[in-house]
Amino acid sequence: MVEQRKSIFITGAASGIGLATARLFAEKGWFVGAVDIDAEKLGKLQRELGEAKCFTHGVDVTDRDAFGRVIGQFGEKTSGKLDILHNNAGIGVAGFFEDIPYEKTLEVIQVNLIGVVNGVYAALPLLASTENSLCFTTSSSAATYGTPGLAIYAATKHAVKGLTEAWSIEFKRHNVRAADVLPGLIDTPILNNTPMYFQGQRIPRQDRVQDAAPKEGIMRLIQPSEVAETVWQAYHSDQLHWYVPPELRRIDQRKGESPEKVRESYQNQTIFSPDQSE
């Protein structure tokens, strides 16, 4: 049993933002619950951090019962307490909406939205029993404006953002805070693991997304450690939405003023879309 230590439970913890967050909080003396569908990579994290600092378990976040069991096991180690739930697991699929197979669309919805809902249903009792706890979710810059070529992914992240706003009010009844982070282009495996479809067929990328990313500006490539630091900052703040990089907030502001102008600026965005000339 973990005594007198704060705790964080992270989904999608085997790589990218989740892995960086697990490492950061372990360094700061927190007890880390790390789950992912990739149990093999979690084993490496367990060996790196040690059992005294980390609880790991393979889990599919779309499986509500399995999620609940793992949260229960984690709670047994923390005396029923949880300071931060970090719903971070996510997947993507790219291409024009009608070109993406229906079942792939449902997979994204199941992981990115239902997985978040499952996590909150399972963890809310632990959060509610912990003073100053935080329900934190990884949304996306795609939640600032529907991203062409990533329509379903963007829809799930808009949903997460909306849930966070509602939860930030509803969960005050339990003295639980809610916030999210809207990362831009983060150097994580999802960038190159996201399948792309054209006319119903999966097509190979001709280059790495990282190589095509701008070197500067609002959509420059960001390291996952910057997002992990934001999770830490969010715990010590009452801010609702966090943007990485901070300039992404401008898109939300511009959309409020004129969504039509933002739409025009997105017309030529193709980093996650197949070449229309093919």
N, C-alpha and C positions, 0 to 999 in steps of 0.2 A: 504494500500500500504506500502511495506517495503522500507524504505529510508536509504541510506548510510550504508547498510549492504551487505556483500558478501553473495552469495547464492549458494547452491548445490542442484541438483536434482538427487535422487537416486532411481533406480529400484530394486525390490527385497528387500525392506527396512523393511519388517516385521520381519525378523529373520537374524541370522548369520552375515555375513560381512556387509550387508546393514544396519542392525539395529545398529551394533557397530559404523559404519561410521556416521549414523544419530546422534547418541548420542554424538560422539566426536565433530562433527562440531557445533552442538547446544551449547555444552559447550564452544566452542571457539567464540561464538557470531554470528555465521552464521545463515541465514535463510535457513531452510531445507525443500525441497520438497521430500516427501517420498511416493512412490507408490508401490503397490504390488497387486497380485491377491487375497490375503487374507485380505479383508477389515476389518474383525473383529480384527485381530492383529494390524492393522494400527490404529484402534480406541484406543487401549491401548497406542500406541506410542504417539498419539495426546494428550491424557490426561497426559501422563508423561512429555512431553516437553512443552505443552501449545500452543495455537493457535498463540501467538505472535512470537514463534520460529519455528513453523512447519506447513506446509501445507500437508495434506494427502489425498489420493484418491485411491480407488480401480481401478485397470486397468489391462487388459490382454495385455502384451507387444506385442503379435502377432497381435493385432488389431490396424492397423496403424491409422485409423481414430480416434479411442478412445484415442490413445496415443497423437495424435496431439491436440485433444481438451483439454486434461489435461495439456499439456505443455502450451497451450494458457492461461488457467486459472492461471497457475503458473506465467506466464509472466506478467499477469495483476497485480499481487501482487508485482512484482519486477521491475516495470517500463521497462519491456522488456529486462531485463538483466539476465545473468546466468554466474556465474564464473566457475562452474564445472558441467558437465554432467557426472554422474557415472552410466554407463550401467552395472548393476551388476546382474540382474535377470538371473537365470539359473537352469536347471534341468539335471538329468542324467538318464541313463539306462545302466545296466550292463549285461554282458554275452557274449558268443561268437557271432560274427556278425550274422551268419545265424540262430541263435536261437531266436533272438529278433524280435518280430512282426514288420512288416513294418510300421504300423501306429505309433508305439512307437518311431521308428527311426525318423519319420517325426516330431513328437512332439518335440524331442530334437533339431532338426534343426530349427524348427519354433521359439522356445523360445531363444535358445542360439545364433543363428545367425541372423535370420530375426528380432527378437526383438531388437537386437543391431542396426541393420540397420534402423529400424523404429524410434528408439530413436534419432539417429543422424539426420535423415531427419527432424524430428520434432524440435529438439533443436538447430540445427546449426544457424538459424537466430538470436536466443538469444545469443549464444556464440559469433557470429561474431560482435555483437553490444556491447560486453563487453571486456574491455582491459585485456590482459593477461589471457584470459579464457583457460580452459583445457577440452578436450574431453577425458574422462578416462574410461577404460573398465576393468572389471574383466575377465581375461583370466584364465589360469590354468597351473600347472606344466605339465599337459597332452599335452600342446602345445610345450613342449621341445622335446618330442618324442612320437609317437603314442602309447598309452597305451593299452596293451592287456586286453581284458575284458571291455574296455571303448572306443572302436574304434570310434563310432559316436560322443560321447562326445569329444574325443580328436580331431576329425576332425573339429568340430565347434570351438574349442578353438584355433586350428591352424589358422582357417579362421579369427577369431577375432584378433589374433596377426598380421597376414598379413595385415588386414585392418588398424590396428593401425599404422603400418610402413608406409603404403601409405598415410594415413590421416596426419601423422606427417609432410609430405612434402606438400601435396595438400593444407591443411588448413592454411599453412603459408600465402596464398593469402588473408586470412581473419583475419590474426593475431591470429589464434586459435592454441593452442598446442594440441598434442595428445600423450597419453601414456597408458600403461596398467600394470596390476600386474598379476604375475603368481604365485598364491599361491600353496603350497603343500597340505598336509593333514590338513585341517582346521576343528576344532570342531564345525561343523554346522549341522543343520537338514538334509541337502542333503546327508550326509554320510549314514544315516540309512533310509532315505526316497527313495533312489534310488532303483527302482525295479530291481530284478535280474531274468534272464530267462535262462532256460536250456531245450533244445529240444522243444522250442516253448511254454513252460509252465513257468509261474511265480513261483519261488521257494522262500521259506522263508529263511532268513539268520539265521544261527545257532548261531551267536554271533554279538555283536555290532562292527562296524568297529573301533570305538575308542578303544575297548578292544584288538583288534588284531593289532593295530598300534604299531610301534616300539616306545620305550621310549626315544630313542636318535637317532641321525643320520639325514640324509637329509630328510627322510620321517616321522620324528617325528610329533606328534600331536601338532598343533599350535592353539592358541586362536584367534578368529576373531578380537579382539581388535588390534592385531599386524598388521593385514592387514589394518584396519582403519587408524592406524598411518602412514602407507605407503601412503595412499591416501593423507594425509596431507603433507607428505614430497614431494610427486610428484608435488603438486601444487607449491611448492617453489623451483622446480628444472626443468631442461630441459632434464632429463634422460628419455629415451624411454621405456625401459623394467625394471620392478621392480620384484625382486624375493623374496618370503617369504617362507622359510628362504633364506637368500642370497646365500647359498651354491648351490641352485638349478641351478644357472647360469652355474655350471660346466657341467651339462647335455647338455646344449646348446653348450658349448665349445667342449665337447667330441664328440658330434654328428657331429660337423663341421670337426673334425679331422678324425673320423672313425665311421660312422653310424653302421657299421657291429658289432663293439665292443659293442656299446650301445645295439644293438639288442640282442646280446648274454647275456648281463647283465639282460635283461628283460624277458628272457626265463622262469624263475621260479617265476615270479610275479603273485600271485593269489589272492591278497587281494580283488579285485573286480571281480574275475572270479569264476564260479562254480567249484567244485571239479571235475576234469576230470575223476576220477575213478567212479563217480556215473553213 
